[in-house]
Amino acid sequence: MMKLSFKIILLACFILFVSLAQAQVKLDTKNLFLSINDKGTVTSIFDKINKKEYLMAGQPAPLLAIRIAGKFISPDKMSGNAKALQLHFPEKNITAKIRVANKQDYVTFELTDITNNEAIELVIWGPYPTTIRESIGETVGVVHDDLFGIGIQALNLKTLGGFPTNEDDTDPSYDIFKSASIVDMKPEDKMSFRGQTAKLTETGSVLQAYCRNRNTDRIIPVWGHEKYLVPAYKKDGGIKGTKIALFGTSAATLLPAISKIEIQEGLPHPMIDGQWGKQSPGASASYLIMNFGEKNIDDAIALCKKAGLQYLYHGGPFETWGQFKLHENEFPSNWVSMRKYVQKAEKEGIKLGVHTLSNFITTNDPYVTPVPDKGLARVGYSFVESNFDDKATQIIIRSPDFFNQMKNNSLRTVVIGDELIRYRIVSATAPWTLVDCIRGAFGTKAAAHQRGDTIGKLMDQGYKVFLADDALQEEMALTLASLFNETGLRQISFDGLEGCWASGMGQYARQKFVKTWYDNLSPELKGKVINDASNPGHYFWHIFTRMNWGEPWYAGFRESQTQYRLKNQEYFQRNLMPHMLGWFSMNKKTSLEDLEWLLARAAGFDAGFGLSTGTQEFYEHGKGETILSTIRDWETARLDGAFSEAQKTQLRDITREFHLTKSGASSWNLFPVAHSVFKFEKKITQPGEPAASNFDYNNPYKDQPLQFIIKLQSAKPNGNASWENGSIEINNYSSIHIPFKLTEGQLITCDGKTILVLSSEWKPIRAIPVTGSIPVLSTGTNTVRLDGIIEGDASPLVNIEIRSMGEAESVTKKR
């Protein structure tokens, strides 16, 4: 009897052990171990290389969660095996089937079926909590410490990286234009972020993705409108088919791991110069931004070649956005002219590109006038409550809900039939009336309309443009693809991708727009066109070449959004992207020293840039040819991998300056440069009191002849500043005299050999004779004394920048 009982106990234990083993699904890749328990909860994310657990204990970690009526629900039961799982959710007794593929480098999960589909608003993969806090790639969906990285990848467009924080599926994103100042952000400001596929938490981080069920119309907040009608979208099959990959690998092999996922799962995998775009040096190629056309295309190509750059980019080629007609004066035969310029450039080894505002539609485009397209995006609609003729300026409508939202309503336009009508306001009380209407707006035809006619409120944007619904957006993306296929263009920036939010589908819509363009490129171009955007996204990460933020319009060459540009380098680094510094503007007064300051930063971060300029800016610049050759030397060395890591560290310091000279076919000399700027201001002195000012300059390098740049300026334009009988004395011993009056805007430069007076465009005016030799700067502290008579109407001053140069370091091509 005792033996029998013992056998029964052993059998029961065995059955329990087997049932537990069956309930715990284990997934094993080369570097990562995952386990999921019988509740559908992830119970281990284990690094097999370093034998370390990365799952954050004590936090919810559902493999898949659902949302019904705004409530998030995790599974309470799971059954299945390493190839197929079945999750049960207590709400409405819902069952989800998940196909699992356990591959060598990653695991995929796909939702193949789910019951009571219509009741489910969305499904969420995760969030999966980890202990990692060191590096959080919010866009790419990767977190890592010094040893190991863990990532999530959405494997189709409808699977959105992140969490449904916003009902319109827009991603949280830092926007400098909504900060206190567009000039720049402060160094201590919140780190810029774009998305939350990976997200930092108080205890670690989470990885997450989701898919929305778009089976019904919804009225939700969208882009400054509290009420916005988002139509149902059923083309993608809803939540069924949402699919992700989870992977883990050493921190050093994260990019190769994603490359494998792209290739094996059929994701976009663009190549630049024969290499995967995310690892190709050419992905960060710098470029000239010039408005080229029929009259100056040859000059623009020649300048691009002299600068050693391969890309020439037009900053505003389109007369209309929508159907993308090019400016007639620059492109008289429209796309045919562009094709001719592309072919001309290709013969010289130059590729052409264009800037556009994605799905923005200008009011002069054929989509708007004379007959508005049915696909112009609408905030919502109502109905006309009484007949009115083509002269009426007051229109009564049934409901004001979509029409009285003025926060993002720059054109105040409605569409009824084939007529566009602008209105000033909506009446404050019923009968709801559009007041002071302008009939037949934007070249449409005014007409009579009947009670019961549908009237739609068009969506617009602050650039005074209309936007597209999903169908028209797709048509525009196809048009852009046709433009590239027919012309051979090789670069584009999808600026204004936020326009895709007008569909009400947020990041899903903007990624559909770009993928439609990408998928419809010709085989010769697909994956080979440099592209970036103002709005990145998780799936879009696989398509774009790089991101490129930083605008030059708000301050001096070195000051406009500098800290913002630096913050972006951190963003690029943690999101495994090629680095870019943004746009800079060069004019006839830009100094060679400012250009080298930029080029040193580019070398330090291994980051490209866009230089916005024009042909005349070079031809009328006194150092135009030198600037072009300097750009060529720095960029060639950078793309050749010539700078060491130690040198790059120094070059990233924005307070330091450097000078580069060519020393051989594939070698250069890199000189560190010390500099200080002093201001000599007009003084009111007592009789006999010297008006001079003394400054201390520290030269950290060897004794060397004095080098300086002097500029005379006033606090306000046209201040009539002048400096007469000027002198510069070094160490109370050796001096330089300026035997004439220097006027405002003029420059004096000394390179240690000659002293020149230059115009504000750096053109030589005259040489200043030197009696004896040019003063020498000693190693250490030097006393600099400036003297002379300063006159002018608006606080005139003499700016003097003193420069000294250290010993050269060798820089040699390494790739």
C-alpha positions in Angstrom: 0.0 0.0 0.0 2.9 2.3 0.9 4.7 1.4 -2.4 1.5 2.2 -4.4 1.1 5.6 -2.7 4.8 6.4 -3.4 4.3 5.5 -7.1 1.2 7.7 -7.3 3.1 10.6 -5.8 6.0 10.1 -8.3 3.5 10.0 -11.2 1.8 13.1 -10.0 5.1 14.9 -9.7 6.1 13.8 -13.1 2.8 15.0 -14.6 3.2 18.4 -12.8 6.8 18.7 -14.1 5.7 17.9 -17.7 2.8 20.4 -17.5 5.1 23.1 -16.2 7.7 22.4 -18.8 5.0 22.6 -21.5 3.6 25.9 -20.1 7.0 27.6 -20.1 7.9 28.2 -23.8 11.6 28.7 -24.3 13.1 30.4 -27.4 16.8 30.2 -28.0 18.8 32.2 -30.5 22.6 32.3 -30.9 23.0 35.1 -28.3 19.6 35.4 -26.6 17.4 33.3 -24.5 13.6 34.2 -24.1 11.0 32.4 -22.0 7.3 33.0 -21.8 5.2 31.4 -19.0 1.7 29.9 -19.0 0.2 33.4 -18.4 1.6 34.8 -21.6 4.2 36.8 -19.7 7.8 37.1 -20.7 9.9 35.7 -17.8 13.4 35.9 -19.1 15.5 38.0 -21.5 18.9 36.4 -21.0 22.3 37.3 -22.5 23.9 34.0 -23.4 27.3 35.7 -24.2 27.8 37.2 -20.8 25.4 35.0 -18.8 23.3 37.9 -17.6 19.6 38.4 -17.1 18.2 41.7 -18.6 14.5 41.3 -17.9 13.5 43.8 -15.2 11.8 41.8 -12.5 8.6 42.8 -10.9 7.1 44.7 -13.9 4.4 43.5 -16.3 5.8 42.0 -19.4 3.0 40.6 -21.5 4.0 39.1 -24.8 0.9 40.7 -26.3 -1.7 43.0 -24.7 -5.0 44.3 -26.2 -7.1 47.4 -25.6 -10.9 47.4 -25.5 -12.9 50.5 -24.7 -9.7 52.3 -23.6 -8.7 49.6 -21.2 -5.4 47.6 -21.6 -5.8 43.9 -20.9 -3.0 41.4 -20.6 -3.4 37.6 -21.2 -4.3 35.4 -18.3 -3.5 32.0 -20.0 -1.2 30.7 -22.7 -0.8 27.4 -24.4 1.2 26.1 -27.3 4.9 25.6 -28.2 7.9 27.2 -29.8 6.1 27.5 -33.2 2.6 28.5 -32.3 1.1 30.2 -29.2 -2.4 30.8 -28.1 -3.2 33.6 -25.7 -6.4 33.9 -23.8 -7.7 37.3 -22.6 -10.5 37.4 -19.9 -12.3 40.3 -21.4 -14.9 39.0 -23.9 -13.2 35.6 -23.7 -10.8 36.6 -26.5 -8.2 34.2 -28.0 -5.2 35.3 -30.1 -3.1 33.0 -32.2 0.6 33.8 -32.7 3.0 32.3 -35.1 6.5 32.0 -33.8 9.7 31.6 -35.8 12.8 30.9 -33.7 15.7 31.8 -36.0 19.4 31.7 -35.5 19.8 35.5 -34.7 16.3 36.6 -33.7 12.7 35.5 -33.0 9.6 36.6 -34.8 6.1 36.8 -33.5 3.1 37.3 -35.8 -0.6 37.7 -34.8 -2.3 35.4 -37.3 -5.9 35.3 -35.8 -7.9 36.8 -33.0 -11.5 36.4 -31.9 -13.9 39.3 -31.5 -11.7 41.3 -33.7 -14.2 44.2 -34.1 -14.1 45.0 -30.4 -10.4 45.4 -30.1 -9.0 48.9 -30.6 -5.4 47.9 -30.8 -2.8 45.4 -29.8 0.5 46.0 -28.1 3.7 44.0 -28.3 5.0 44.4 -24.7 6.1 46.7 -23.3 9.1 44.5 -22.5 11.0 45.9 -19.5 14.8 45.6 -19.4 17.4 46.7 -16.8 19.4 48.7 -19.5 19.7 52.5 -19.1 23.0 53.3 -20.8 21.9 53.8 -24.4 18.2 54.0 -25.5 17.6 54.1 -29.3 14.1 55.5 -29.2 13.6 55.4 -33.0 15.5 52.3 -34.0 14.1 50.3 -31.1 17.4 49.2 -29.5 18.8 49.5 -26.0 22.3 48.5 -25.0 25.0 48.8 -22.3 28.7 48.4 -22.9 28.4 44.6 -23.4 25.0 43.7 -24.9 22.1 45.1 -26.8 18.4 44.1 -27.1 16.1 45.2 -29.9 12.6 45.1 -31.3 11.8 45.6 -35.0 8.4 46.1 -36.6 8.3 43.8 -39.6 5.5 45.6 -41.5 4.2 49.1 -41.9 1.1 48.8 -39.9 3.1 47.6 -36.9 4.1 50.9 -35.3 7.1 51.3 -33.1 6.3 52.8 -29.7 3.2 53.1 -27.6 -0.3 54.6 -28.4 0.2 57.7 -26.3 -1.7 59.7 -28.8 -4.9 58.6 -30.5 -3.8 60.0 -33.8 -0.6 57.8 -33.7 1.8 60.7 -33.7 5.1 60.0 -31.9 6.4 62.2 -29.1 9.2 64.3 -30.6 11.3 67.2 -29.6 10.7 70.3 -31.8 13.0 73.2 -31.5 10.4 75.5 -33.1 8.2 75.0 -30.1 10.9 75.7 -27.6 11.6 79.1 -26.1 13.9 80.1 -28.9 14.5 78.8 -32.4 18.0 80.2 -32.4 19.1 77.3 -30.2 18.4 75.1 -27.3 20.4 75.4 -24.0 23.0 72.8 -23.3 21.1 71.8 -20.2 17.8 71.5 -22.0 15.9 68.2 -22.2 17.6 65.7 -24.5 16.0 65.8 -27.9 14.0 62.7 -28.5 12.0 61.3 -31.5 9.8 58.3 -30.7 9.5 55.7 -28.1 10.0 52.3 -29.6 12.6 52.1 -26.9 12.0 54.3 -23.9 13.9 55.1 -20.8 12.1 54.3 -17.5 12.8 55.0 -13.9 14.3 51.6 -13.4 15.6 50.7 -16.9 14.0 50.8 -20.3 11.2 49.2 -22.3 10.9 48.0 -25.9 7.4 48.3 -27.4 5.3 48.3 -30.6 1.6 48.2 -31.5 -0.9 47.9 -34.2 -4.2 49.8 -34.4 -7.5 48.4 -35.6 -8.7 51.0 -38.1 -12.0 49.3 -38.9 -14.3 52.3 -38.1 -14.5 56.0 -38.5 -13.2 57.9 -35.4 -13.5 61.5 -34.2 -10.3 62.2 -32.3 -7.8 65.1 -31.6 -5.5 65.7 -34.6 -2.8 68.3 -35.0 -4.4 71.3 -33.1 -8.0 70.2 -33.7 -9.9 68.7 -30.8 -12.4 67.2 -33.2 -11.1 65.6 -36.4 -12.9 62.9 -38.5 -10.5 60.1 -39.3 -12.1 57.7 -41.8 -11.9 53.9 -41.5 -9.0 52.3 -43.2 -9.4 48.6 -43.9 -6.8 48.0 -46.7 -4.2 46.5 -44.4 -6.3 43.8 -42.7 -6.4 45.5 -39.3 -4.5 44.0 -36.4 -4.2 40.5 -37.9 -0.8 40.2 -39.4 1.0 42.6 -37.1 4.5 41.2 -36.7 7.7 41.9 -34.8 11.2 40.5 -34.3 13.1 40.4 -31.0 16.9 40.0 -31.0 19.9 40.3 -28.7 23.5 40.5 -29.6 26.8 42.1 -28.4 26.8 45.9 -28.4 29.4 45.9 -31.1 27.3 43.9 -33.6 23.9 45.6 -33.3 24.0 47.1 -36.8 24.9 43.8 -38.5 22.1 42.1 -36.6 19.5 44.5 -37.9 21.0 44.1 -41.4 20.3 40.4 -41.2 16.7 41.0 -40.1 16.2 43.4 -43.0 17.5 40.9 -45.6 15.8 37.8 -44.2 12.4 39.5 -43.5 12.2 41.5 -46.7 12.5 44.9 -45.2 14.0 47.8 -47.2 17.7 47.4 -47.4 19.1 50.4 -49.3 22.7 50.4 -50.6 25.0 53.4 -51.0 28.1 53.0 -53.1 27.8 49.2 -52.8 27.4 49.1 -49.0 24.4 48.9 -46.8 23.3 52.5 -46.2 23.7 52.5 -42.5 27.3 51.5 -42.7 28.4 53.3 -45.9 30.7 56.3 -45.6 28.8 57.9 -48.5 25.6 58.0 -46.4 26.9 61.0 -44.6 28.2 62.8 -47.8 28.1 66.6 -47.6 26.5 68.6 -50.4 26.1 72.0 -51.9 22.6 73.6 -51.7 22.2 75.9 -54.7 19.2 77.0 -56.8 20.6 75.7 -60.1 18.8 76.0 -63.4 19.2 76.7 -67.1 21.4 79.7 -66.6 23.8 78.5 -64.0 23.8 74.6 -64.0 27.4 74.5 -65.5 28.7 76.9 -62.9 27.0 75.0 -60.1 28.5 71.7 -61.3 31.9 73.2 -61.6 31.8 74.6 -58.0 30.6 71.2 -56.7 33.6 69.5 -58.3 36.1 72.0 -57.0 34.7 71.5 -53.5 35.2 67.7 -53.9 31.5 67.0 -53.3 29.4 64.5 -55.2 25.9 66.0 -54.5 24.3 69.2 -55.7 21.0 69.9 -54.2 18.3 72.4 -55.2 16.7 74.0 -52.1 13.4 75.0 -53.7 12.8 73.7 -57.3 9.0 73.5 -57.3 6.7 76.1 -58.5 3.8 74.1 -57.0 3.7 71.3 -54.4 1.2 68.6 -55.2 1.8 67.7 -58.8 5.4 69.0 -58.4 5.7 71.3 -61.3 9.3 72.8 -61.5 10.0 76.5 -61.7 9.6 77.4 -65.4 12.4 80.0 -65.4 14.9 77.4 -64.2 13.4 74.3 -65.9 11.6 75.6 -69.0 10.7 72.0 -70.1 9.7 71.0 -66.6 10.9 67.4 -65.8 12.6 67.1 -69.2 14.9 70.0 -68.3 15.7 68.4 -64.9 16.6 65.2 -66.7 19.0 67.1 -69.0 20.7 68.7 -66.0 21.0 65.3 -64.3 22.7 63.8 -67.3 25.0 66.7 -67.6 26.0 66.4 -63.9 26.4 62.7 -64.1 29.1 63.1 -66.8 31.0 65.2 -64.3 30.6 62.7 -61.5 27.9 64.8 -59.7 24.5 63.7 -58.5 21.5 66.1 -58.3 18.9 66.3 -55.6 15.8 68.3 -54.7 14.1 69.5 -51.5 10.3 69.2 -51.1 7.6 69.5 -48.5 6.2 66.0 -49.0 2.4 66.1 -49.2 2.0 69.9 -48.7 -0.2 71.3 -51.5 0.2 74.9 -52.6 -2.9 76.9 -53.4 -1.7 77.3 -57.0 -1.4 73.6 -57.7 -3.8 71.8 -60.1 -5.0 69.8 -57.1 -6.5 73.0 -55.8 -7.4 75.2 -58.8 -9.5 75.6 -60.9 -11.3 72.5 -59.6 -10.3 71.2 -56.1 -9.4 67.5 -55.9 -11.7 65.2 -53.9 -8.6 64.0 -52.0 -7.8 67.3 -50.2 -7.8 66.4 -46.5 -10.8 67.4 -44.5 -11.1 68.1 -40.8 -14.7 67.0 -41.0 -18.0 68.0 -42.7 -21.5 69.3 -42.1 -24.5 70.2 -44.2 -25.8 73.4 -45.7 -29.0 74.5 -43.9 -30.4 76.8 -46.6 -30.1 77.5 -50.3 -27.6 80.3 -51.3 -26.4 81.8 -54.6 -23.0 82.5 -56.0 -22.9 86.0 -54.3 -23.8 85.0 -50.7 -21.3 85.9 -48.0 -23.1 84.3 -45.1 -23.5 80.5 -45.2 -25.6 78.6 -42.6 -24.4 75.1 -41.6 -25.9 72.4 -39.4 -23.0 72.0 -37.0 -20.0 74.2 -36.2 -17.9 71.4 -34.7 -15.2 71.0 -37.4 -15.3 74.7 -38.6 -14.8 76.8 -35.4 -11.4 75.3 -34.5 -9.0 78.1 -35.2 -5.7 76.9 -33.6 -4.4 75.4 -36.8 -6.6 77.0 -39.4 -4.4 79.3 -41.5 -6.5 79.3 -44.7 -10.0 79.0 -43.2 -11.3 77.3 -46.3 -14.3 75.0 -46.9 -15.2 73.0 -50.0 -18.7 72.5 -51.4 -19.0 70.9 -54.7 -16.2 72.3 -56.9 -16.0 75.6 -55.1 -13.6 76.7 -52.4 -14.9 79.3 -49.9 -12.9 81.2 -47.3 -14.6 82.5 -44.1 -13.6 84.8 -41.3 -15.3 83.2 -38.3 -18.1 81.0 -37.3 -21.0 82.7 -35.5 -21.0 82.2 -31.7 -24.6 81.0 -31.6 -27.1 79.2 -33.8 -27.9 79.4 -36.6 -24.3 78.4 -37.1 -23.1 80.7 -39.8 -19.8 81.1 -41.8 -19.3 84.8 -41.7 -17.8 87.1 -44.4 -17.2 84.4 -46.9 -14.9 84.9 -50.0 -16.5 83.0 -52.8 -14.6 81.1 -55.5 -11.4 81.2 -53.5 -8.1 80.2 -55.1 -9.3 80.4 -58.6 -12.3 78.1 -58.2 -15.7 79.1 -59.6 -18.4 80.4 -57.3 -21.8 78.6 -57.7 -25.2 78.3 -56.1 -25.7 75.5 -53.6 -28.7 73.8 -52.1 -29.9 73.0 -48.6 -28.5 69.6 -47.6 -25.3 69.8 -49.7 -22.2 68.5 -47.9 -19.7 71.1 -46.9 -16.3 70.1 -45.8 -13.7 72.0 -43.7 -10.3 71.6 -45.4 -7.2 70.8 -43.4 -4.3 73.3 -43.9 -0.9 74.2 -42.4 0.8 77.4 -41.4 2.8 77.5 -44.7 -0.6 78.5 -46.2 -0.9 75.1 -47.9 -3.6 72.4 -48.1 -2.9 68.7 -47.3 -3.9 65.3 -48.7 -6.0 62.5 -47.5 -4.7 58.9 -47.6 -5.6 58.3 -51.3 -4.2 61.6 -52.6 -1.2 61.2 -50.4 -0.4 57.9 -52.1 -0.9 59.6 -55.5 1.6 62.3 -54.6 4.1 59.7 -53.4 3.8 57.9 -56.8 4.3 61.3 -58.6 7.5 61.8 -56.6 8.7 58.4 -57.6 7.9 59.1 -61.2 9.8 62.4 -61.0 12.9 60.4 -59.8 12.4 57.6 -62.4 12.0 60.1 -65.3 14.9 62.4 -64.3 17.4 60.2 -62.5 17.6 62.5 -59.4 19.6 60.9 -56.6 18.8 62.9 -53.4 15.7 64.1 -51.6 14.7 65.5 -48.2 11.1 64.6 -47.2 10.7 67.9 -45.3 7.2 68.4 -43.9 6.3 64.8 -43.5 4.1 65.9 -40.6 1.7 66.9 -43.4 0.8 63.2 -43.5 -0.8 63.6 -40.1 -3.8 65.1 -42.0 -4.9 61.6 -42.7 -5.4 61.1 -39.0 -3.0 58.1 -39.1 0.1 59.8 -37.6 3.4 57.9 -38.1 1.6 55.1 -40.0 0.7 57.6 -42.7 4.1 59.3 -43.0 5.8 55.9 -43.3 3.3 54.8 -45.9 4.1 57.9 -47.9 7.8 57.3 -48.0 7.5 53.5 -48.5 5.1 54.1 -51.5 7.8 56.4 -53.0 10.6 53.9 -52.2 8.7 50.8 -53.6 7.9 52.5 -56.9 11.4 53.7 -57.7 13.0 52.0 -60.8 15.4 49.1 -60.2 18.3 51.5 -61.1 17.3 53.9 -58.3 15.6 51.8 -55.6 17.7 51.9 -52.5 20.3 54.1 -54.1 18.8 57.6 -53.5 20.1 59.6 -50.6 17.0 60.5 -48.5 16.3 62.1 -45.2 13.3 63.6 -43.5 12.1 66.1 -40.9 10.1 63.3 -39.2 11.8 59.9 -38.7 10.0 56.8 -37.6 10.7 53.3 -36.6 9.9 51.5 -39.8 11.2 54.5 -41.8 14.6 53.8 -40.2 15.1 51.0 -42.7 14.5 53.4 -45.7 16.1 56.7 -44.8 19.8 57.3 -45.4 20.2 59.8 -42.6 18.5 62.6 -40.7 19.9 66.1 -41.1 18.7 68.8 -38.6 20.0 72.3 -37.9 19.1 75.5 -39.7 21.4 78.4 -40.4 18.9 81.3 -40.6 18.6 82.5 -37.0 22.1 83.6 -35.8 25.7 83.7 -36.9 27.5 80.9 -38.7 28.6 79.3 -35.5 25.7 80.2 -33.3 22.5 79.1 -35.2 21.2 76.0 -33.4 24.7 74.9 -32.4 23.7 73.1 -29.2 20.7 71.5 -31.1 23.1 70.2 -33.7 25.3 68.7 -30.9 22.3 67.1 -29.2 21.4 65.5 -32.6 24.8 63.8 -32.7 23.9 62.0 -29.5 20.6 61.0 -31.0 22.3 59.7 -34.2 24.8 57.7 -32.1 22.2 55.9 -29.9 20.0 55.2 -32.9 22.7 53.7 -35.1 22.4 56.3 -37.8 25.0 58.1 -40.0 25.8 61.5 -38.6 24.9 64.9 -40.1 25.3 68.4 -38.8 22.5 70.1 -40.7 22.5 73.1 -43.0 24.9 76.0 -42.9 24.7 79.2 -44.9 27.7 80.6 -46.7 27.7 84.1 -48.1 30.3 86.6 -49.5 31.3 87.7 -46.0 31.7 84.2 -44.5 35.3 83.7 -43.3 37.5 80.8 -44.1 38.0 80.4 -40.4 34.3 79.8 -39.9 34.3 77.2 -42.6 37.2 75.4 -41.0 35.4 75.5 -37.7 32.5 73.7 -39.4 34.8 71.2 -41.2 36.6 70.3 -38.0 33.2 69.5 -36.4 32.3 67.4 -39.4 35.5 65.5 -39.2 35.2 65.0 -35.4 31.6 63.6 -35.6 32.2 62.0 -39.0 29.2 64.0 -40.0 28.2 65.5 -43.3 26.5 68.9 -43.8 24.6 70.9 -46.4 26.2 74.2 -47.4 23.5 76.6 -48.6 25.0 79.1 -50.9 25.0 80.3 -54.5 27.4 80.6 -57.5 27.8 84.4 -56.9 28.7 83.8 -53.2 31.8 82.0 -54.4 32.7 84.1 -57.4 32.4 87.3 -55.5 34.2 86.0 -52.4 37.8 87.1 -52.2 38.8 83.6 -50.9 36.2 81.6 -52.8 38.8 79.3 -54.5 40.5 78.7 -51.2 37.3 77.9 -49.5 36.4 75.3 -52.2 39.8 73.6 -52.0 39.6 73.6 -48.1 36.2 71.9 -48.2 37.7 69.4 -50.7 40.6 68.6 -48.4 38.6 68.2 -45.2 35.8 66.2 -46.7 38.1 63.9 -48.7 40.1 63.1 -45.5 36.9 62.5 -43.5 35.4 60.1 -46.1 38.7 58.4 -46.4 38.7 57.6 -42.7 41.9 59.5 -42.2 41.3 61.0 -38.8 42.2 58.9 -35.7 39.8 58.4 -32.8 42.0 60.6 -30.7 41.9 63.3 -33.3 38.2 63.1 -33.7 37.8 63.6 -29.9 39.6 66.9 -30.2 37.8 67.9 -33.3 34.4 67.5 -31.6 35.2 70.3 -29.2 33.4 73.4 -30.6 35.7 75.7 -28.6 38.8 74.6 -30.5 39.9 75.4 -34.0 42.1 73.5 -36.5 43.7 74.0 -39.9 44.2 71.3 -42.5 46.7 71.3 -45.4 47.3 68.7 -48.0 50.7 67.0 -47.7 50.4 64.1 -50.3 48.1 62.3 -52.6 46.3 60.6 -49.6 47.8 62.5 -46.6 47.2 65.8 -44.8 48.7 67.8 -42.0 46.3 68.8 -39.1 47.3 71.9 -37.2 45.7 72.9 -33.9 44.9 76.6 -33.7 44.6 78.7 -30.6 42.7 82.0 -30.8 41.2 84.7 -28.8 38.9 87.7 -29.8 39.4 91.1 -28.1 37.3 94.2 -28.5 38.9 97.7 -28.6 36.2 100.3 -27.9 36.0 104.0 -28.2 37.0 105.7 -24.9 36.3 109.1 -23.4 39.7 110.1 -21.8 41.1 113.0 -19.8 43.6 115.2 -21.6 46.8 113.3 -22.0 45.4 110.0 -20.9 46.1 107.1 -23.4 43.1 105.8 -25.3 44.8 102.4 -25.9 43.7 99.1 -24.4 45.8 96.2 -23.3 44.9 92.5 -23.6 46.6 89.3 -22.7 46.9 86.5 -25.3 48.1 83.1 -24.3 50.0 81.3 -27.0 50.3 77.6 -26.0 52.6 76.8 -28.9 56.1 77.7 -30.1 57.2 81.3 -30.7 55.8 82.4 -34.1 55.0 85.5 -36.1 51.8 87.3 -35.2 48.6 86.3 -37.1 45.4 88.2 -36.7 42.1 89.3 -38.3 40.7 92.8 -37.5 37.2 93.9 -38.3 35.7 97.4 -37.7 32.0 97.4 -36.8 29.2 99.3 -35.2 26.4 98.1 -32.9 23.9 99.0 -35.6 24.1 98.9 -39.4 25.6 101.9 -41.2 27.1 103.3 -37.9 29.9 105.0 -39.9 32.6 103.5 -37.8 36.3 104.4 -38.5 39.7 103.7 -37.0 42.5 106.1 -37.7 46.2 106.1 -36.9 45.8 102.5 -35.5 48.5 100.4 -34.1 49.1 96.9 -32.6 51.9 96.4 -30.2 53.1 93.1 -28.8 54.8 92.8 -25.5 55.6 96.5 -25.2 58.3 96.1 -27.9 57.3 95.3 -31.5 54.4 97.0 -33.3 52.5 97.4 -36.5 51.2 100.8 -37.6 48.2 101.4 -39.9 48.9 104.6 -41.7 45.4 105.4 -42.9 41.8 105.4 -41.9 40.0 102.0 -41.7 36.3 102.2 -42.5 33.4 100.1 -41.3 33.2 96.6 -42.8 36.8 96.6 -43.9 39.2 93.9 -42.6 42.9 93.7 -41.9 44.5 90.3 -42.0 48.0 89.1 -41.1 49.1 85.6 -41.9 52.5 86.0 -40.3 54.0 87.1 -43.6 51.9 89.9 -45.1 49.4 92.3 -43.9 46.4 93.1 -46.1 43.4 95.4 -46.1 40.3 93.5 -47.4 36.8 94.4 -48.2 33.9 92.8 -46.2 33.9 90.2 -49.0 37.5 89.3 -48.3 38.8 90.9 -51.5 42.3 92.6 -51.3 42.2 96.4 -51.3 45.8 97.2 -50.4 48.9 95.8 -48.6 50.2 97.5 -45.5 54.0 98.0 -45.5 55.9 96.4 -42.6 58.9 98.2 -41.2 61.3 95.5 -40.1 59.7 92.2 -39.3 56.2 91.1 -38.1 56.0 91.0 -34.3 56.5 87.6 -32.7 54.1 85.9 -30.3 56.1 84.2 -27.5 55.1 80.9 -25.9 52.9 81.8 -23.0 51.3 85.1 -22.1 51.7 88.0 -24.5 50.5 91.6 -24.0 48.6 93.0 -26.9 48.1 96.8 -27.0 45.7 98.4 -29.4 45.7 102.1 -30.0 44.1 104.6 -32.4 41.2 106.9 -32.8 37.8 105.2 -33.1 34.8 107.3 -34.4 31.2 106.4 -35.3 27.6 106.9 -34.5 26.7 103.5 -32.9 29.1 102.2 -30.3 32.0 101.5 -32.8 34.6 99.0 -31.9 37.6 97.2 -33.4 37.4 93.4 -33.2 40.8 91.7 -33.3 41.1 87.9 -33.4 44.6 86.7 -32.7 45.6 83.2 -33.8 48.6 80.9 -33.3 49.3 77.5 -34.7 50.7 74.3 -33.1 52.7 71.5 -34.6 51.1 69.4 -37.3 49.8 65.9 -36.8 49.8 63.5 -39.7 46.5 62.5 -41.2 46.5 59.5 -43.7 43.8 57.7 -45.7 42.7 54.5 -44.0 39.9 53.2 -46.2 
